[in-house]
Every structure is written in C-alpha cells, then in structure tokens.
C-alpha cells in the first residue's frame, strides 16, 4: 500500500458525512437483529392442544379464535394455537411417546390417569371437567325399526356402526351406556352383559373414533350408531339426514382437559393456564354450549331434558368399569367373535 492511499484512508473518517453513513448502517443492522429476536419471541407464544375427535369445530371455530383475541387484548402479545384431533386413546399414547401437546382434552378421565401413570402429567395436577354430553342413538330418517332405547339395538336385521372401544373414548362410553341402561333397571350383571353382547351381534363396522363413524354414516354405511349427543346435533346442523333418539336411561359422558406438565416450561405455563381459565369462564362456557355441549352454568333451549341419566360412578368408577366392561367383556368375549363387513360392502349396499 503506497503512502498516498494510506493517507486517503486515514482522512476519510474525518468527514462527518462518512460517520453519518456508518451510524445509519449500524442502526439498520441493530433494528433487523432486534426485530428478528422479537419475531422469534412472538413465535414462542404457541399453544398445542390435542383433543378428541368431536371437538374440532368447537375448538377451531369457537374457543381458539376467541382466546387468541382475549389474550392479545390483555397482554399485547400474539399467540398461535395448533390443534390435533383424533381418538382419545390414540392421542394419549402419542403424548406418552413424546408428542408435543401442551394441553390434552380427552373424552374421559381414564386417559388422563394414563398420562399420570406415564409421568407426562404430574400426580398432583388437577384436570378440569369442561362439559358433558349424553350418549344417543342416531338412525336414518323415519327410524323404520322404531328404535327408542339401547335394548332395541338387539333387534334382528339392524346393521350398526360402533366406535372402537380399544381406541376411542366414544367407543368406551357407548359400551358403558349399553350395559348401564340394563343393569341400573334390573341390578342383574348377567342380563346387562347379555344386552351388550346382543347389541354387538348387530355391529357390522367399527370406526376408530366418533367422528370417523359419523363420516361413515354420512356416506351411507349401516342403519344406526351410538354416539355423543353433541356430535349428532352438529351433524344435523351440517345437513346430514338423520334422526336423533335420546334413550330415557343413558350415560352422561364427562370430558376433561389437563396440562401436559412434561411439555410445558415455566415460561409457557401462564398462557397454558390462561387457556384453561378461559374455557371455564362465562365466555368459554357459552361457546361450548353453542356447540351443543352441556355445561353446568347454562341451560340449553335446544337440547332435550334428560330423563334418567347416570354416570360412570354409578358403575363403580372408571377403573372398575373399564376392567369389567372393556378389558374383560368387550376385549375377551366380544371382539374375537365380531362378524364385521368391509366399509366398501356396506357403502355399496347403501347406494
């Protein structure tokens, strides 16, 4: 480097204009870097909710956008909520295997007990009961078999859809409804078991979840199915041609939400807890009610009054009911002898 060039480089920084250019450049760099941090920080406000299949509409159309708006209004922070929906049993297994759920919403409390057993949820974490819905029977328009109760599902010639009790909370609740509707009248365990077995002799197709079953029904498979009242009313609202039969004696399915402690950091916990608080708030409960769930604070003017509802506690609680009715009765005495047909065959018959 010659002397003239060195002198030029030494003098160039003496001019104020050159310092101004450097200052502007540094300001732009700081702004871009700081803005990048802010974007990353906003992206960290993300909530992942795993929920059983029939809650997709009420969560994605109702609860999620309402909570996002309330959170942003209160904190000034953006939040993005992601929902994944499927059978409760399948979701609980995915979570114990490492799925990144912050909150789990299950069709029954047994699946939360499973998360606690596998240490995904702390033993002292209390789930919240968000709402309930009874089990009903849906039939084709006209209800040609005159089905009025679970006992009528034993009539010869009826082709039934049923949710899988091995993967679906709706499947478990349905078996409990079929059993309890007889047991709580007679007090006879054997006759109640016989009713369940006779109902399952008419089952021709087993779906993985309540929502999968409803889709098959919409497509024309089978004559009837047992499902949640909420999903039946949602289907009718979508224009699905069906009749809803509310048995006089049916089980009230209670649905629960819980924080998945293993996946929630101390930084994330405030927004997770706020989400559960929102579900329990007046606004959250009103949204659940609009989507045909039964909540304790609101009396629906659409849903029929329950005549003789019962709960899982009337059957000894979930541990006893699951061991006796799902593990022993359904798994060992019913499932191995099912005479199922293919969906293609049933849909072809429906056409």
C-alpha positions as CSV (number, residue, x, y, z in Angstrom):
1,X,0.0,0.0,0.0
2,X,1.6,3.4,-1.0
3,X,1.7,6.4,1.2
4,X,-1.0,8.3,-0.8
5,X,-3.5,5.5,-0.4
6,X,-2.8,5.2,3.3
7,X,-3.2,8.9,3.8
8,X,-6.6,8.9,2.0
9,X,-7.9,6.0,4.2
10,X,-6.8,7.8,7.3
11,X,-8.5,11.1,6.3
12,X,-11.8,9.6,5.1
13,X,-13.1,9.1,8.7
14,X,-12.5,12.8,9.5
15,X,-15.6,13.8,7.4
16,X,-18.9,13.9,9.3
17,X,-20.9,12.6,6.3
18,X,-18.9,9.3,6.4
19,X,-19.7,8.9,10.2
20,X,-23.3,9.5,9.4
21,X,-23.3,6.7,6.9
22,X,-21.8,4.3,9.4
23,X,-24.3,5.3,12.0
24,X,-27.2,4.7,9.6
25,X,-25.8,1.3,8.7
26,X,-25.3,0.2,12.3
27,X,-28.9,1.4,13.2
28,X,-30.3,-0.6,10.4
29,X,-28.4,-3.7,11.5
30,X,-29.5,-3.3,15.1
31,X,-33.1,-2.9,14.0
32,X,-33.0,-6.0,11.9
33,X,-31.4,-8.1,14.6
34,X,-33.7,-6.8,17.3
35,X,-36.7,-7.3,15.1
36,X,-35.6,-10.9,14.4
37,X,-35.5,-11.5,18.2
38,X,-39.0,-10.1,18.5
39,X,-40.3,-12.3,15.7
40,X,-38.8,-15.3,17.4
41,X,-40.2,-14.3,20.7
42,X,-43.7,-13.9,19.3
43,X,-43.4,-17.3,17.7
44,X,-42.7,-18.8,21.1
45,X,-46.2,-17.9,22.1
46,X,-47.6,-21.1,20.6
47,X,-50.1,-23.4,22.2
48,X,-50.5,-27.0,21.1
49,X,-53.8,-28.7,22.0
50,X,-54.5,-32.4,21.5
51,X,-58.3,-33.1,21.6
52,X,-60.7,-36.0,21.0
53,X,-62.2,-36.0,17.5
54,X,-65.6,-34.4,18.0
55,X,-64.2,-31.2,19.5
56,X,-62.7,-29.9,16.2
57,X,-65.5,-27.5,15.4
58,X,-66.0,-26.0,18.9
59,X,-62.2,-25.5,19.3
60,X,-61.1,-24.3,15.9
61,X,-64.2,-22.2,15.2
62,X,-65.1,-21.1,18.7
63,X,-62.6,-21.4,21.6
64,X,-59.3,-20.9,19.7
65,X,-60.1,-17.6,17.9
66,X,-61.9,-16.2,21.0
67,X,-59.0,-17.0,23.3
68,X,-56.4,-15.6,20.8
69,X,-58.3,-12.3,20.7
70,X,-58.7,-12.2,24.5
71,X,-55.0,-13.0,25.1
72,X,-53.8,-10.4,22.7
73,X,-56.1,-7.7,24.1
74,X,-54.9,-8.4,27.6
75,X,-51.2,-8.9,27.1
76,X,-50.5,-7.2,23.7
77,X,-48.8,-10.5,22.6
78,X,-49.6,-12.6,19.6
79,X,-50.4,-16.3,20.1
80,X,-50.9,-19.1,17.7
81,X,-52.9,-22.2,18.7
82,X,-52.4,-25.5,16.9
83,X,-55.0,-28.3,17.3
84,X,-54.6,-32.0,16.6
85,X,-57.7,-34.2,16.8
86,X,-58.3,-37.9,17.0
87,X,-59.4,-40.8,19.2
88,X,-58.7,-40.2,22.9
89,X,-56.9,-43.5,23.3
90,X,-54.6,-42.9,20.3
91,X,-53.8,-39.3,21.4
92,X,-52.9,-40.4,25.0
93,X,-50.5,-43.0,23.6
94,X,-48.9,-40.4,21.3
95,X,-48.4,-38.0,24.2
96,X,-46.7,-40.6,26.4
97,X,-44.4,-41.4,23.4
98,X,-43.3,-37.7,23.2
99,X,-45.9,-35.8,21.2
100,X,-45.6,-32.1,22.0
101,X,-49.1,-31.4,23.4
102,X,-49.3,-28.6,26.0
103,X,-52.9,-29.4,26.8
104,X,-54.9,-32.6,26.3
105,X,-58.7,-32.7,26.1
106,X,-60.0,-36.2,26.5
107,X,-63.4,-37.8,26.3
108,X,-62.9,-39.3,29.7
109,X,-60.7,-39.0,32.7
110,X,-59.2,-42.5,32.3
111,X,-56.9,-41.2,29.6
112,X,-55.6,-38.6,32.0
113,X,-54.8,-41.3,34.5
114,X,-52.8,-43.0,31.8
115,X,-50.7,-39.8,31.3
116,X,-50.2,-39.6,35.1
117,X,-49.1,-43.2,35.2
118,X,-46.5,-42.5,32.5
119,X,-45.4,-39.3,34.2
120,X,-46.4,-37.0,31.3
121,X,-48.7,-35.3,33.8
122,X,-47.8,-34.8,37.5
123,X,-49.7,-36.8,40.1
124,X,-50.9,-33.6,41.8
125,X,-52.1,-31.9,38.6
126,X,-55.9,-31.5,38.7
127,X,-57.8,-31.9,35.4
128,X,-60.8,-29.8,34.8
129,X,-64.2,-31.1,33.7
130,X,-65.1,-28.8,30.8
131,X,-68.5,-30.1,29.8
132,X,-70.6,-33.2,29.3
133,X,-72.8,-34.9,26.7
134,X,-75.1,-37.9,26.9
135,X,-74.9,-40.9,24.6
136,X,-77.7,-41.1,22.0
137,X,-78.7,-43.3,19.1
138,X,-78.9,-41.9,15.5
139,X,-80.9,-43.6,12.8
140,X,-81.8,-43.0,9.2
141,X,-84.8,-40.6,8.6
142,X,-88.0,-42.3,9.5
143,X,-86.4,-44.6,12.1
144,X,-88.0,-47.6,10.3
145,X,-87.1,-50.0,13.1
146,X,-88.8,-47.8,15.7
147,X,-85.6,-47.7,17.9
148,X,-86.3,-45.9,21.2
149,X,-83.7,-47.4,23.6
150,X,-80.5,-49.3,23.7
151,X,-82.4,-52.6,24.1
152,X,-83.9,-52.0,20.6
153,X,-80.4,-52.2,19.1
154,X,-80.6,-56.0,19.7
155,X,-83.5,-56.4,17.1
156,X,-82.6,-58.7,14.2
157,X,-81.6,-57.2,10.9
158,X,-80.3,-53.9,12.2
159,X,-76.8,-53.0,10.9
160,X,-74.9,-51.0,13.5
161,X,-71.8,-48.7,13.3
162,X,-69.8,-48.6,16.5
163,X,-66.7,-46.6,17.7
164,X,-63.8,-48.9,18.7
165,X,-63.6,-49.2,22.5
166,X,-60.0,-50.1,22.1
167,X,-59.0,-46.7,20.7
168,X,-62.0,-44.4,21.2
169,X,-63.4,-42.8,24.2
170,X,-66.8,-42.7,22.5
171,X,-66.5,-46.5,22.0
172,X,-65.9,-46.9,25.7
173,X,-68.7,-44.6,26.7
174,X,-71.1,-46.5,24.3
175,X,-70.4,-49.9,25.9
176,X,-71.0,-48.3,29.3
177,X,-74.3,-46.9,28.1
178,X,-75.4,-50.2,26.6
179,X,-74.6,-52.0,29.8
180,X,-75.7,-49.5,32.4
181,X,-79.1,-48.9,30.7
182,X,-80.0,-52.5,31.5
183,X,-78.0,-53.0,34.8
184,X,-79.5,-50.0,36.6
185,X,-83.0,-51.3,35.9
186,X,-82.6,-55.0,36.8
187,X,-79.5,-54.9,39.0
188,X,-78.5,-58.1,37.2
189,X,-75.0,-58.2,35.9
190,X,-75.6,-61.2,33.6
191,X,-78.6,-59.7,31.9
192,X,-76.8,-56.4,31.3
193,X,-73.8,-58.2,29.8
194,X,-76.2,-60.2,27.6
195,X,-77.7,-57.0,26.3
196,X,-74.2,-55.7,25.3
197,X,-73.4,-59.0,23.6
198,X,-76.7,-59.0,21.7
199,X,-76.2,-55.4,20.6
200,X,-72.7,-56.2,19.3
201,X,-74.1,-59.1,17.2
202,X,-75.6,-56.4,15.0
203,X,-72.4,-54.4,14.7
204,X,-71.1,-54.5,11.1
205,X,-68.5,-51.8,11.1
206,X,-66.1,-50.4,13.7
207,X,-64.7,-47.0,13.3
208,X,-61.6,-45.6,15.1
209,X,-63.4,-42.6,16.6
210,X,-66.8,-41.0,17.0
211,X,-66.1,-38.6,14.1
212,X,-64.9,-41.4,11.8
213,X,-68.1,-43.2,12.5
214,X,-70.2,-40.1,11.7
215,X,-68.4,-39.7,8.4
216,X,-69.2,-43.4,7.5
217,X,-72.8,-42.8,8.5
218,X,-72.9,-39.7,6.3
219,X,-71.6,-41.8,3.4
220,X,-74.4,-44.3,3.9
221,X,-73.0,-47.1,5.9
222,X,-75.3,-49.0,8.3
223,X,-78.6,-48.2,9.8
224,X,-77.8,-46.7,13.2
225,X,-75.0,-45.9,15.6
226,X,-74.5,-44.9,19.3
227,X,-72.6,-41.6,19.6
228,X,-72.3,-38.4,21.6
229,X,-75.4,-36.2,21.6
230,X,-73.2,-33.2,20.7
231,X,-71.9,-34.9,17.5
232,X,-75.4,-35.9,16.5
233,X,-76.6,-32.3,16.7
234,X,-73.5,-31.0,14.9
235,X,-74.1,-33.5,12.1
236,X,-77.8,-32.4,11.8
237,X,-76.7,-28.8,11.7
238,X,-74.4,-29.7,8.7
239,X,-77.4,-31.0,6.9
240,X,-76.9,-34.8,7.5
241,X,-80.3,-36.5,7.2
242,X,-80.8,-38.4,10.4
243,X,-83.0,-38.8,13.5
244,X,-81.7,-38.4,17.0
245,X,-83.1,-40.9,19.5
246,X,-82.5,-39.9,23.2
247,X,-82.9,-43.1,25.3
248,X,-84.6,-42.4,28.6
249,X,-81.8,-44.0,30.5
250,X,-78.3,-43.2,29.2
251,X,-74.9,-42.3,30.5
252,X,-73.6,-38.8,30.8
253,X,-70.1,-38.6,29.3
254,X,-67.9,-36.1,31.1
255,X,-65.0,-34.6,29.2
256,X,-61.8,-33.3,30.8
257,X,-58.8,-31.1,30.0
258,X,-55.3,-31.2,31.6
259,X,-51.9,-29.6,31.3
260,X,-49.3,-31.9,30.0
261,X,-46.6,-30.9,32.6
262,X,-43.8,-32.7,30.8
263,X,-44.1,-30.5,27.8
264,X,-44.8,-27.1,29.5
265,X,-42.0,-24.9,30.6
266,X,-42.3,-22.2,33.3
267,X,-42.3,-19.6,30.5
268,X,-45.2,-21.3,28.7
269,X,-47.3,-22.1,31.8
270,X,-49.1,-18.7,32.2
271,X,-50.6,-18.9,28.7
272,X,-51.5,-22.6,29.2
273,X,-53.2,-21.9,32.5
274,X,-55.0,-18.8,30.9
275,X,-56.4,-21.1,28.2
276,X,-57.9,-23.5,30.7
277,X,-59.3,-20.5,32.7
278,X,-60.9,-19.2,29.5
279,X,-62.6,-22.5,28.9
280,X,-64.1,-22.3,32.3
281,X,-65.1,-18.6,32.0
282,X,-68.6,-17.5,31.1
283,X,-67.5,-16.7,27.6
284,X,-65.8,-20.1,27.2
285,X,-68.8,-22.0,28.6
286,X,-71.2,-20.1,26.3
287,X,-69.1,-21.1,23.3
288,X,-69.2,-24.8,24.4
289,X,-73.0,-24.5,24.8
290,X,-73.4,-23.1,21.3
291,X,-71.8,-26.2,20.0
292,X,-74.2,-28.5,21.8
293,X,-72.2,-29.4,24.8
294,X,-73.9,-29.4,28.2
295,X,-72.3,-27.1,30.7
296,X,-73.4,-26.6,34.3
297,X,-73.9,-22.8,34.1
298,X,-76.2,-22.7,31.1
299,X,-79.5,-24.4,30.5
300,X,-79.9,-25.2,26.7
301,X,-83.1,-24.3,25.0
302,X,-82.2,-26.7,22.2
303,X,-81.2,-30.0,23.9
304,X,-83.9,-32.2,25.4
305,X,-84.2,-32.7,29.2
306,X,-82.5,-35.8,30.5
307,X,-84.9,-38.3,32.0
308,X,-82.8,-40.8,33.8
309,X,-79.1,-40.1,33.2
310,X,-76.4,-42.0,35.0
311,X,-72.7,-41.5,35.3
312,X,-69.6,-43.8,35.4
313,X,-69.7,-43.6,39.2
314,X,-73.0,-45.5,39.1
315,X,-71.0,-48.3,37.6
316,X,-68.2,-48.3,40.2
317,X,-65.9,-45.6,38.6
318,X,-63.7,-45.8,35.6
319,X,-61.2,-48.3,36.9
320,X,-63.9,-50.9,37.7
321,X,-66.0,-50.2,34.6
322,X,-63.0,-50.3,32.2
323,X,-61.6,-53.5,33.7
324,X,-65.0,-55.3,33.8
325,X,-66.7,-54.0,30.7
326,X,-63.9,-53.1,28.3
327,X,-61.0,-55.4,29.2
328,X,-62.9,-58.4,30.2
329,X,-66.3,-58.3,28.4
330,X,-65.5,-56.5,25.2
331,X,-61.9,-57.4,24.6
332,X,-62.2,-61.1,25.6
333,X,-65.8,-62.1,24.9
334,X,-67.0,-59.8,22.1
335,X,-64.1,-58.6,19.9
336,X,-62.8,-62.0,18.9
337,X,-66.2,-63.1,17.6
338,X,-67.3,-59.9,15.7
339,X,-68.8,-60.5,12.3
340,X,-67.7,-57.3,10.6
341,X,-68.1,-56.3,7.0
342,X,-65.9,-54.0,4.9
343,X,-66.8,-50.4,4.5
344,X,-66.9,-50.8,0.7
345,X,-69.5,-53.5,1.0
346,X,-71.7,-51.5,3.4
347,X,-71.5,-48.4,1.3
348,X,-72.2,-50.3,-1.9
349,X,-75.3,-51.7,-0.2
350,X,-76.4,-48.2,0.9
351,X,-76.2,-47.0,-2.7
